[in-house]
Amino acid sequence: MTGILQDKLYIEQLNEAISLSEKTRTGKYAPFFSLSNIKGEKITRSSEDFKKKNLLINFWASWGDSISNHQSNTELKEIYQKYKKNKHIAMLGISLDIDKQEWQDAIKRDTLNWEQVCDFGGLNSEVAKQYAIKQVPSNILLSADGKILAKNLKGEQLKKKIEEVVTAAEEKEKQDNKKKTIRFMPTLRWAARIAAAVIIAVSGYYMTTNYIYNKDAQPQTITVPAGQRAQITLADGTRVWLNAQSTLTYASDFGRNDRNVELDGEAYFEVAQNKKLPFYVHTEMHKVRVVGTSFNVCAYKGSKEFETTLVEGIVDIYPSCNDQVITRLQKDEFFANYDGRCKKTILPSYEYLRWKEGLYCFDDVPFSGILDKLEKYYNVKITVTSPRLLTHEGLTGKFREQDGIEHILRAISKEHPFKFRINENKDSIIIYE
C-alpha cells in the first residue's frame, strides 16, 4: 500500500471517528439500538421498562480491566440499589463481550441485576460504533426523551448527576400534579354545594364546549423537504422521526378524543401507550392501528408501495377504506404491499431503520427503487437515459449520508455498470450507459 493510500485510509477513519463523536455529544438524541437480553428478548430505548425514564447505560465487558470493572460495578450496584424502585430512572448494561457464556458468567459472578444486553460483536459491534465507544467501562446518561445528558461520569460526579436528574423529574411531577389540583379544586368545591340539576347543566356545558372544540380543530401539518430529516414529539408524548420529503398531518386537538395521523412519506413512531385511545397511522393504501408500540411506516403517495416494520409491540394493518384486518404484526415482523403484491416476513436486520441516523441500507432493492430514494435523500433530480438500466434488480448495499450521492453512485456502478453526470448546481444527475 502506497503512502498516499495509507493517508487516505487514515483520513477516512479519522473523519468517521469525528462524525460519530459529534453525533453522540451532549445534547444530541441517542442513536437507536435493538439488542437481545439473556432471555433472547429484544430491548430498545422504547422498551416498557425504560419509557418516560432517564436511562443510565453502562458499556462493559468481562475482558475489560479488572480493577476498572470492579470499581465501576461497585458504583453501579450502589446506584441500582438506591434507585431500582424509582420511576424516573432506569439502568441498562450493554456488554461488548464476544463469548455468550463468559458474558452470562460475568453477570452472575458480579451480580449485575439490572437489564443486560449483548450482540457479541466486541468493540466492532454496531452499538459500539453508534455510541463511539472505544474502551470499557464507559457510561452514557440519557434524558427521558432520549437526549444525551452526560458521558463517562465516575464516582461522586456520577451519583450527583443522577440525583440532580431524578430530583428535577420529581419536582416537575409535583408541579404538574399541583397544576391539575388547582385546575380541579374550584369545580370540586362548587359541586359539593349546589344541586344536582346544576351539576347536570355544567356537564351539558362541558359536552357542548368539547364538541365545539373538536369542530373548530384545525389540521396541523409538518413537512420535511427532500434532503432533510426531522424529529417531533406529539401532545400525547409520542415521538416521531420523519424522513426526507415526508408530511405528517394531525388535528390541533390530537390526543383529546382520538389519536389519528396521516402520513405521506416515511416515519418511525415510538407511540405513547394509551389503551383507551388507539393510535392510527393513515396512508394512501393502508392504515395502521397500535396502542403503545415502536414501528416504521414507508408510504409515499403515488408510489403504490406500503411498508411497515414492527420493532416493539403489536400492530394491525387495514385497507385504507375499511376496518377489515389484513394482518397483525408481531415484534420483528415486516409487511409490504407493492402495487397489490403483499408479503410478510421476519425483519432481517434493524440496520434498515437507521435512516434516522443517516445510514441508508438496501437489501435486494431494484435499481429504480434506490434511485427514487436517493432523489429524496439528497434533493436531486435523477434522469436515466436508457430504460435497460432500470431492469436491474437485487442490489444490496449500506451507505452513510455523509458519503454523498456521488460516492454512492460510484459504488453501485461497480456492481451494476453505468455512467453518470452531475450538473454544476449539483441538483440534477443524468445516468447513461
MONOR-V661121 format. One record per backbone hydrogen bond with DSSP energy under -0.5 kcal/mol. CO is the residue of the C=O (numbers start at 1). NH is the residue of the N-H. If there is no record, write none. Layout:
# MONOR-V661121
<<CO:NH> <CO:NH>>
This chain:
# MONOR-V661121
<<2:6> <3:7> <4:8> <5:9> <6:10> <7:11> <8:12> <9:13> <10:14> <11:15> <12:16> <13:17> <14:18> <15:19> <16:20> <17:21> <18:22> <19:23> <20:24> <22:25> <25:28> <28:148> <33:45> <35:43> <36:118> <37:40> <41:37> <43:35> <44:47> <47:50> <47:51> <50:53> <54:90> <55:57> <55:142> <56:58> <56:92> <57:59> <57:140> <58:94> <59:137> <59:138> <60:96> <61:64> <65:69> <66:70> <67:71> <68:72> <69:73> <70:74> <71:75> <72:76> <73:77> <74:78> <75:79> <76:80> <77:81> <78:82> <79:83> <80:84> <83:86> <86:89> <88:54> <90:56> <91:115> <92:58> <92:94> <93:95> <93:117> <94:60> <95:119> <97:122> <98:100> <99:103> <100:104> <101:105> <102:106> <103:107> <104:108> <105:109> <106:110> <107:112> <108:111> <111:113> <115:93> <116:38> <117:95> <121:124> <122:125> <125:129> <126:130> <127:131> <128:133> <129:132> <132:134> <138:59> <139:152> <140:57> <140:142> <141:149> <141:150> <142:55> <143:146> <146:30> <147:143> <147:149> <148:27> <150:141> <154:157> <154:158> <155:159> <156:160> <157:161> <158:162> <159:163> <160:164> <161:165> <162:166> <163:167> <164:168> <165:169> <166:170> <167:171> <168:172> <169:173> <170:174> <171:175> <172:176> <173:177> <174:178> <175:179> <176:180> <177:181> <178:182> <179:183> <180:184> <181:185> <182:186> <184:188> <185:189> <186:190> <187:191> <188:192> <189:193> <190:193> <190:194> <195:198> <195:199> <196:200> <197:201> <198:202> <199:203> <200:204> <201:205> <202:206> <203:207> <204:208> <205:209> <206:210> <207:211> <208:212> <209:213> <210:214> <211:215> <212:216> <213:217> <214:217> <218:252> <220:250> <221:223> <222:248> <223:225> <224:245> <224:246> <225:228> <225:245> <230:242> <232:240> <234:237> <238:234> <239:270> <240:232> <240:242> <241:268> <242:230> <243:246> <246:224> <247:264> <248:222> <249:262> <250:220> <251:254> <253:256> <253:257> <258:255> <259:280> <260:251> <261:282> <262:249> <264:247> <265:299> <266:243> <267:297> <268:241> <269:271> <269:295> <270:239> <274:277> <278:259> <279:290> <280:261> <280:282> <281:288> <282:263> <285:320> <286:283> <287:318> <288:281> <289:316> <290:279> <293:271> <294:311> <294:312> <295:269> <296:309> <297:267> <298:307> <299:265> <300:303> <304:339> <306:337> <307:298> <308:335> <309:296> <309:311> <310:332> <312:294> <315:329> <316:289> <317:326> <317:327> <318:287> <319:322> <323:325> <324:319> <327:317> <329:315> <330:333> <332:347> <333:310> <334:345> <335:308> <336:343> <337:306> <337:339> <338:341> <340:342> <341:338> <343:336> <345:334> <349:352> <350:353> <351:354> <353:356> <354:357> <354:359> <355:358> <358:360> <358:401> <359:361> <360:399> <362:397> <365:395> <366:370> <367:371> <368:372> <369:373> <370:374> <371:375> <372:376> <373:377> <374:378> <375:379> <375:380> <376:227> <380:382> <381:383> <381:429> <383:385> <383:431> <385:387> <386:389> <387:390> <388:391> <389:392> <392:367> <395:365> <397:362> <399:360> <400:403> <400:404> <401:404> <404:408> <405:409> <406:410> <407:411> <408:412> <409:413> <410:414> <411:414> <411:415> <412:415> <412:416> <419:432> <421:430> <423:426> <427:381> <428:423> <429:383> <430:421> <431:385> <432:419>>
